[in-house]
Structure formats: C-alpha cells, structure tokens
Amino acid sequence: MSVDSLSARIKACRICVEEPIGEPLPHEPNPVCVISHKARICVCGQAPGIRVHKSGRPFTDPSGDRLRDWMGISEEDFYNPDKLAIVPMGFCFPGYDKNGSDLPPRKECRMHWHDQVFSSMPQFELVLVIGQYAQAYHLGAKRKSNMTQTVKAWREYIDSKPAILPLPHPSWRNSGWLKRNPWFAKEILPVLKKRVQDLL
C-alpha cells in the first residue's frame, strides 16, 4: 500500500469508536499522524493532547516548542513531511481520566496500524522514541526497567539501523525530571541536535 493511501485510511479511521477495545473513544476521532516516503527522521510520541486534537496538527503545544528546541529544528522543517514523519502510539486524543490527566494511548492504533505504518517507511535513519509507550513498541525487550533507565542507556540504541534515541516526554510536567537529571541536557541533546542537522 502506498504511503498516501495508508495516510488516507488512517485519517478516516474510526476503530476506537466502532470496534473499541474496552470503552469507546469518548469523542469524535481526529487521527493525527504524518507519514512520508521521503523523511529520514521519525518522531514517535504518546498521543495527541486536547490542543492537537482541536488543531489537527501534531505538537502544536508547549511540548512541541520544547521538542523543537531539543532537536534544534525550526517549525518550517518540523512540519515538512519530506523531512520529518510523526507517528504517535495513539493517533487520537484518548480523553481524560478521573483526575483530569490524559489517558494512555488507545491500543487499537498500535494493534491495527503501527506495523503497517513502519513497514511502509523503511527509509528512516533516526527514530526518536518519546516516553514509555513508544519505547515499549520500538525497543521491545531492549527497554530497561523504567523510562529514566531506558533514556540513560541511549548509547545501546543509537548505533542500530535505524538509529533509535529514547527521550523523556517534552511536557512541561517533566520539568522536575529534567532538573533532577542534568545529564540528559549535557549528554543527549548535543547528540540529538547533531544527528538531526546531519539528516536535514
């Protein structure tokens, strides 16, 4: 299947409403995913938040600002599908839990779409895996006991084909984590910026 056909099918997806695993999605689906036959970099995050659900454009929130800063990339390049693909573990905003936090990514996306999506884009040279759900899918048994340990072990994944770089979520809720783990900015961000610039 062509990338364009796959992208159109994802955009029209209603599996989490019509054939859900557990409770159906509590609102109208709005899948957000950027796939490309040219991009050499792929950003693999968790799931859209409410702002992205409303805009239909990935990372149009403070998390996106921080991620672009980490990557050393402009908005123009970030949103150029010839340069960057964006494939979250859940394509739709999953809704909120009883405490007002975002629910985990819907399982339907991974089960139905992800293997198809990544087999259609073999050209990737760098895959950024953001947060525990993306790390579980892309690293499998190579993932460590928790997100911090997985990110600390980045050297074990960076020389794979494609190169994989695990990252914490760029949410501002993780500001405390970043302060407690200054090695992240010192060790990983320079490598991330150089890899991105080399591939752009």
ABEGO torsion letter per residue (X at the ends): XBAAAAAAAAAABAAAAABBBEBBBABBBBBBBBBBAABABBBBBBBBBAAAAAAGBBGBBAAAAAAAAAAGBBAAAAABAAABBBBBABABBAEBBAAGBBBBBBAAAAAAAAAAAAAABAABABBBBBEAAAAAAAAEAABBABAAAAAAAAAAAAABOBBBBBBBBABAAAAAAAAABAAAAAAAAAAAAAAAAAAX
